[in-house]
Amino acid sequence: MFTRPRILITGATDGIGQLAALDLARRGAHLILTARSEAKADQTCAAIEAVAPGTPVDVHFVDFSDLAAVVMTGKAIAAQHQRIDVLINNAGLHAFEQRVTKDGYSEMIAVNYFAPWLLTDTLRETLAHFALSRIVTVGSEASRQSGGLDIEKDLLDIAPFTARGSSRIYGRTKLLDIMFSLELARQLDGTGVAVNCLCPGFNVTGLGRELSFARPVAGLLTWLGIGNPERGAGAIVRLATDPAFGKQTGAYVSAKSTRLLTPVAPADNEEARRQLWEKTTETLSRFR
């Protein structure tokens, strides 16, 4: 009897996450999606049914800037699903001005790093309970624009920034994601859980949704064949399904060729990754 792999993917109602969800549905997955918008969730479920009729889809609504809600959602998913084969941390945000969450954190740090860290932490036992599960996190070579990392300061940085300065902050969140993935891979080494992350490349679907000119620019780039989101989605699916990445752990790869990438400092330093994990654990202790 065919058993559908249960795949949880965040940020699946837009962009490369939605494309990955459609591909995973075609491959026979039982999908568990997180969503913020009911309308977008309905559209995504309809698209999934169109390409893969009968695909089981469970939707959990959550705002990733609300960290207590992220933990509650993780617990609800764990209660509903005794087994999760793959967790895909894909949801992300590129804000062009500073917004502070109700918890007192930079919105980009909360959504892009704290939320996936907490969701993964909440589901860690569920993922580790069955051998050969996977955790896939979407990082980015935008991390090279971060200008380094001051662990004590940057996690709590809520200083204002402009659209011009936003790339450095976004890059910092992706640096944190890479460091999180590599450290988690070290912690789970030998458990049968494969932990890998990827750079999805430049994708027009994520091109500054908050900017007024984003849509026409995205249309032009699509017409020119630049920033094809299928490539990024394909890399997510490969890390989630390819048997090779069920055996490999601790990898950071490029969407273009799934070749190994060397992360920028301090993500390339094991001690720095451990220090980040400890500081994150301390920072988020009130939510766990």
C-alpha positions as CSV (number, residue, x, y, z in Angstrom):
1,M,0.0,0.0,0.0
2,F,1.4,3.4,-1.0
3,T,2.0,5.7,2.0
4,R,2.2,9.4,1.1
5,P,5.1,11.3,2.5
6,R,3.9,14.0,4.8
7,I,5.6,17.2,3.9
8,L,5.2,20.5,5.8
9,I,6.0,23.6,3.8
10,T,5.8,27.2,5.0
11,G,5.2,30.0,2.6
12,A,3.5,27.7,0.1
13,T,0.8,30.2,-1.0
14,D,3.2,32.4,-3.1
15,G,6.2,32.2,-5.3
16,I,8.7,29.3,-5.2
17,G,6.9,27.8,-2.2
18,Q,3.7,27.4,-4.1
19,L,5.5,26.0,-7.2
20,A,7.3,23.5,-4.9
21,A,4.0,22.5,-3.3
22,L,2.4,21.8,-6.7
23,D,5.4,19.7,-7.7
24,L,5.3,17.8,-4.4
25,A,1.6,17.2,-4.9
26,R,2.3,15.7,-8.3
27,R,4.8,13.4,-6.6
28,G,2.2,12.0,-4.2
29,A,2.8,14.0,-1.1
30,H,0.4,14.6,1.7
31,L,0.9,18.4,2.1
32,I,0.7,20.4,5.3
33,L,0.8,24.1,4.6
34,T,1.1,27.2,6.8
35,A,-0.6,30.3,5.5
36,R,-1.5,33.8,6.6
37,S,-4.2,34.6,4.0
38,E,-7.3,32.5,3.7
39,A,-7.9,33.7,0.2
40,K,-4.3,32.7,-0.9
41,A,-4.7,29.4,0.8
42,D,-7.9,28.6,-1.0
43,Q,-6.3,29.5,-4.3
44,T,-3.3,27.3,-3.6
45,C,-5.5,24.4,-2.6
46,A,-7.5,24.8,-5.8
47,A,-4.3,24.8,-7.8
48,I,-3.1,21.7,-6.0
49,E,-6.4,19.9,-6.7
50,A,-6.1,20.9,-10.4
51,V,-2.7,19.4,-10.9
52,A,-3.0,16.4,-8.5
53,P,-6.6,15.6,-7.8
54,G,-7.2,13.9,-4.4
55,T,-4.0,15.3,-2.8
56,P,-4.5,15.5,1.0
57,V,-3.8,19.1,2.1
58,D,-4.0,20.4,5.7
59,V,-3.8,24.2,6.2
60,H,-2.8,25.9,9.4
61,F,-3.2,29.6,9.5
62,V,-0.5,31.6,11.4
63,D,1.2,34.9,11.3
64,F,5.0,34.2,11.5
65,S,5.6,37.6,13.1
66,D,3.7,36.3,16.2
67,L,6.1,33.9,17.7
68,A,3.7,32.4,20.4
69,A,1.3,31.6,17.5
70,V,4.1,29.9,15.6
71,V,4.8,27.6,18.6
72,M,1.0,26.9,19.0
73,T,0.8,26.0,15.3
74,G,3.8,23.7,15.6
75,K,2.1,21.9,18.6
76,A,-1.2,21.7,16.7
77,I,0.6,20.1,13.7
78,A,2.5,17.7,16.0
79,A,-0.8,16.7,17.6
80,Q,-2.5,16.1,14.2
81,H,0.4,14.3,12.6
82,Q,2.4,11.6,14.4
83,R,4.8,11.5,11.5
84,I,6.3,14.3,9.4
85,D,8.7,13.2,6.8
86,V,9.9,16.6,5.6
87,L,9.8,20.1,7.0
88,I,10.5,22.8,4.5
89,N,11.3,26.2,6.1
90,N,10.5,28.5,3.1
91,A,8.4,31.4,4.3
92,G,10.3,34.7,4.2
93,L,9.9,38.4,3.9
94,H,12.0,41.3,2.5
95,A,10.7,44.5,4.2
96,F,11.8,47.9,2.9
97,E,11.4,49.7,6.2
98,Q,11.8,48.6,9.8
99,R,8.7,47.3,11.5
100,V,8.8,46.0,15.1
101,T,6.6,43.0,16.1
102,K,4.4,42.9,19.1
103,D,7.1,40.8,20.7
104,G,9.6,43.6,20.2
105,Y,11.7,42.2,17.4
106,S,12.5,43.3,13.9
107,E,9.8,41.8,11.7
108,M,12.4,40.5,9.2
109,I,14.4,38.7,12.0
110,A,11.1,37.4,13.5
111,V,9.6,36.0,10.2
112,N,12.8,34.9,8.5
113,Y,14.7,33.4,11.4
114,F,13.0,33.2,14.8
115,A,9.8,31.7,13.4
116,P,11.4,28.8,11.5
117,W,13.8,28.2,14.4
118,L,10.8,27.9,16.8
119,L,8.7,25.8,14.4
120,T,11.6,23.4,13.9
121,D,12.3,23.3,17.6
122,T,8.6,22.5,18.3
123,L,8.5,19.7,15.7
124,R,12.0,18.4,16.5
125,E,10.8,15.3,18.4
126,T,8.2,14.5,15.8
127,L,10.7,14.7,13.0
128,A,13.3,12.7,14.9
129,H,10.9,10.0,15.9
130,F,10.9,8.4,12.4
131,A,14.2,7.7,10.7
132,L,15.0,9.3,7.3
133,S,13.1,12.5,7.8
134,R,14.4,15.8,6.4
135,I,14.6,19.5,7.3
136,V,15.1,21.8,4.4
137,T,15.7,25.5,4.9
138,V,15.8,28.2,2.3
139,G,18.9,30.4,2.8
140,S,20.4,32.7,0.3
141,E,23.6,34.0,-1.1
142,A,22.1,37.4,-0.2
143,S,23.8,36.5,3.1
144,R,27.0,37.9,1.6
145,Q,25.5,41.4,1.8
146,S,25.0,41.1,5.6
147,G,28.3,42.8,6.5
148,G,29.0,40.1,9.1
149,L,27.2,39.3,12.3
150,D,27.3,40.6,15.9
151,I,25.4,37.9,17.6
152,E,24.7,39.8,20.9
153,K,23.5,42.9,19.1
154,D,22.0,41.9,15.7
155,L,19.3,39.5,16.9
156,L,17.7,42.4,18.9
157,D,18.5,45.2,16.4
158,I,15.4,47.3,15.7
159,A,17.1,50.4,14.3
160,P,15.3,52.0,11.4
161,F,16.4,51.4,7.9
162,T,15.5,52.5,4.4
163,A,14.7,50.5,1.2
164,R,18.4,51.1,0.3
165,G,19.6,49.6,3.6
166,S,17.1,46.8,3.7
167,S,19.3,44.3,1.7
168,R,21.9,44.2,4.4
169,I,19.2,43.3,7.0
170,Y,17.6,40.7,4.7
171,G,21.0,39.2,4.0
172,R,21.6,39.0,7.8
173,T,18.4,37.0,8.2
174,K,19.5,34.6,5.5
175,L,22.9,34.3,7.1
176,L,21.2,33.3,10.4
177,D,19.1,30.7,8.5
178,I,22.3,29.1,7.1
179,M,24.0,29.0,10.5
180,F,20.8,27.5,12.0
181,S,20.7,24.8,9.4
182,L,24.4,23.9,9.7
183,E,24.3,23.8,13.5
184,L,21.1,21.7,13.6
185,A,22.7,19.3,11.1
186,R,25.6,18.9,13.6
187,Q,23.2,18.3,16.5
188,L,21.1,15.7,14.6
189,D,24.0,13.9,12.9
190,G,23.6,10.2,13.3
191,T,19.9,10.4,14.1
192,G,18.7,9.7,10.5
193,V,17.4,13.3,10.1
194,A,19.0,15.0,7.1
195,V,19.3,18.7,7.5
196,N,20.2,20.8,4.5
197,C,19.7,24.3,3.2
198,L,19.9,26.0,-0.2
199,C,20.2,29.3,-2.0
200,P,17.2,29.4,-4.4
201,G,18.9,32.0,-6.6
202,F,17.3,35.2,-7.8
203,N,13.6,34.7,-8.3
204,V,11.2,37.4,-9.6
205,T,8.4,36.2,-7.5
206,G,10.1,37.6,-4.4
207,L,11.1,40.8,-6.0
208,G,10.2,43.5,-3.4
209,R,6.5,43.0,-3.1
210,E,6.3,46.1,-1.0
211,L,7.7,48.3,-3.8
212,S,5.2,50.0,-6.2
213,F,7.3,49.2,-9.3
214,A,7.9,45.6,-8.4
215,R,5.2,44.0,-10.5
216,P,6.1,45.7,-13.8
217,V,9.8,45.0,-13.2
218,A,9.1,41.4,-12.4
219,G,7.0,41.1,-15.6
220,L,9.9,42.5,-17.7
221,L,12.4,40.1,-16.1
222,T,10.1,37.2,-16.7
223,W,9.7,38.2,-20.4
224,L,13.6,38.4,-20.6
225,G,13.9,34.9,-19.0
226,I,15.7,36.2,-15.9
227,G,14.9,34.9,-12.4
228,N,12.9,31.9,-13.3
229,P,11.3,30.7,-10.1
230,E,11.0,27.1,-11.3
231,R,14.7,26.7,-10.6
232,G,14.4,27.7,-7.0
233,A,11.3,25.6,-6.5
234,G,13.0,22.6,-8.2
235,A,15.9,22.8,-5.7
236,I,13.5,22.8,-2.8
237,V,11.8,19.7,-4.2
238,R,15.1,18.0,-4.9
239,L,16.4,18.5,-1.3
240,A,13.0,17.2,-0.1
241,T,12.8,14.1,-2.3
242,D,16.1,13.1,-3.9
243,P,17.5,10.0,-2.2
244,A,20.9,11.5,-2.3
245,F,19.8,14.3,0.0
246,G,18.2,11.8,2.4
247,K,21.7,10.5,3.1
248,Q,23.6,13.8,2.9
249,T,23.3,16.3,5.8
250,G,24.9,19.6,6.7
251,A,24.9,20.8,3.0
252,Y,24.4,24.3,1.7
253,V,23.8,24.1,-2.0
254,S,23.0,26.3,-5.0
255,A,19.7,25.9,-6.8
256,K,21.4,26.2,-10.2
257,S,23.3,22.9,-9.9
258,T,22.8,21.8,-6.3
259,R,26.6,22.2,-6.0
260,L,28.0,22.8,-2.6
261,L,28.4,26.4,-1.5
262,T,30.8,27.7,1.0
263,P,28.9,30.1,3.4
264,V,30.2,33.5,4.2
265,A,31.7,34.2,7.6
266,P,30.8,33.6,10.3
267,A,28.5,30.8,9.0
268,D,31.6,28.9,8.0
269,N,32.7,28.7,11.7
270,E,31.4,26.0,13.9
271,E,32.0,27.8,17.2
272,A,30.1,30.9,15.9
273,R,27.2,28.7,14.9
274,R,27.1,27.2,18.4
275,Q,27.2,30.6,20.0
276,L,24.3,31.7,17.8
277,W,22.3,28.7,18.8
278,E,22.8,29.4,22.4
279,K,21.9,33.0,22.1
280,T,18.8,32.2,20.1
281,T,17.7,29.6,22.7
282,E,18.1,32.2,25.4
283,T,16.3,34.9,23.5
284,L,13.3,32.6,22.6
285,S,13.1,30.7,25.9
286,R,9.8,32.5,26.8
287,F,8.1,31.0,23.8
288,R,9.2,27.4,24.1
